Amino acid sequence: MSRVYNFSAGPAMLPQAVLEQAREEMLDWQGSGMSVMEMSHRGKEYMSIASKAEADLRELMGIGDNYAVLFMQGGASSQFAAVPMNLLRGKNTADYLNTGAWSKKAIAEAKRYCAVNVAGSSEADKFSSVPSQDELQLQSDAAYVHYTPNETIGGVEFPYLPETGNVPLVADMSSTILSRPIDVSKFGVIYAGAQKNIGPAGLVVVIVRKDLMGDVLEATPTMFNYQVQADNDSMYNTPPTYSWYLAGLVFAWLKDLGGLEKMAEINQRKANKLYTAIDNSGFYANPVDPACRSWMNVPFTLANPELDGVFLEEAKLQGLTSLKGHRSVGGMRASIYNAMPEAGVDALVAFMADFEQQHG
Ligand SMILES: *Cc1c(COP(=O)(O)O)cnc(C)c1O
């Protein structure tokens, strides 16, 4: 067996220890005589898996009892609709910050349900930065403020937490959740598709302040209703049981590692190494304002784009895969989520230096 360092933006690497444990438990979960995939979601065994996953996530992130934690389906993209359906609560306008491709998708979907006020945008900067707090034009009658703390495609993140007064703050944290500690109490809703820092694709974790639930748009599908999901412990229907189990293994792995403070330390070191290598070379470049550079997604270009193909081929031979940039941006992108070992970043940095020497 040989595993590569997979720099994919998502689905992304999972911790090897987690995959090994899943393999170990595949045919017979802890003496139950069956795989987790074959268990009734209402049975005692599965209920213990589900509730441990939730408890571990609550502990890791410091989620208070005044928040519900939901394990839903449809990925982060389904939340682009679920958020307005659940949070408009009789209002008809919401504020959105536009900092890149994922913000735009969230905005386009929200426009189907309400008036969207783009309260801040870095589009004029080609999304190489984020608007500052002073630049935000927030409306006092907005139902909520939505933003994308880490833009996965552009590799841009907010270096600050937007201050929105009494208006609930909603964050699409798909590509940054669990990368460092955050103050959950500052948010109305946090949601994250699983395939970057949590587990398998399809699952979406939604953390929602309880007082915001229960007043949904008339046409909201029952499955999208946060209150219904909370009342049924995310088991209104059959939940994505195996994905939820794997997410639980990832949460336990993070706890073993020392929690989010420790994870943050490692992530910051990994990102610093890569950005330093890029900045110190005359061959590679990253277009993002250094104050807003993502810890998770690092796009970079080669001085000569005609070498892109060779770079990718040679990297692959070294076991460094999925470095091709998003089709809308070009160049390269290294996604270095929680499960990317520091040794993977070291290997990439060494390869980049070598490649520059040969071809630069
Ligand atoms: C990956 C991603 C999404 C989309 O997630 P799906 O699970 O494919 O719907 C949305 N927002 C951000 C910030 C992402 O990184």
The ligand as an SDF file (V2000), in Angstrom:
LIG
                    3D

 15 15  0  0  0  0  0  0  0  0999 V2000
  -16.9760   22.8550   -0.7300 C   0  0  0  0  0  0  0  0  0  0  0  0
  -17.7310   24.0700   -0.3300 C   0  0  0  0  0  0  0  0  0  0  0  0
  -19.1280   24.1960   -0.5310 C   0  0  0  0  0  0  0  0  0  0  0  0
  -19.9360   23.1490   -1.2370 C   0  0  0  0  0  0  0  0  0  0  0  0
  -20.1110   22.0280   -0.5050 O   0  0  0  0  0  0  0  0  0  0  0  0
  -21.0610   20.8420   -1.0230 P   0  0  0  0  0  0  0  0  0  0  0  0
  -21.0250   19.8990    0.1090 O   0  0  0  0  0  0  0  0  0  0  0  0
  -20.4480   20.3050   -2.2900 O   0  0  0  0  0  0  0  0  0  0  0  0
  -22.4030   21.4170   -1.2860 O   0  0  0  0  0  0  0  0  0  0  0  0
  -19.7550   25.3420   -0.0850 C   0  0  0  0  0  0  0  0  0  0  0  0
  -19.0640   26.3200    0.5200 N   0  0  0  0  0  0  0  0  0  0  0  0
  -17.7370   26.2500    0.7090 C   0  0  0  0  0  0  0  0  0  0  0  0
  -17.0220   27.3770    1.3890 C   0  0  0  0  0  0  0  0  0  0  0  0
  -17.0280   25.1300    0.2840 C   0  0  0  0  0  0  0  0  0  0  0  0
  -15.7030   25.0590    0.4830 O   0  0  0  0  0  0  0  0  0  0  0  0
  1  2  1  0
  2  3  1  0
  2 14  2  0
  3  4  1  0
  3 10  2  0
  4  5  1  0
  5  6  1  0
  6  7  2  0
  6  8  1  0
  6  9  1  0
 10 11  1  0
 11 12  2  0
 12 13  1  0
 12 14  1  0
 14 15  1  0
M  END
$$$$
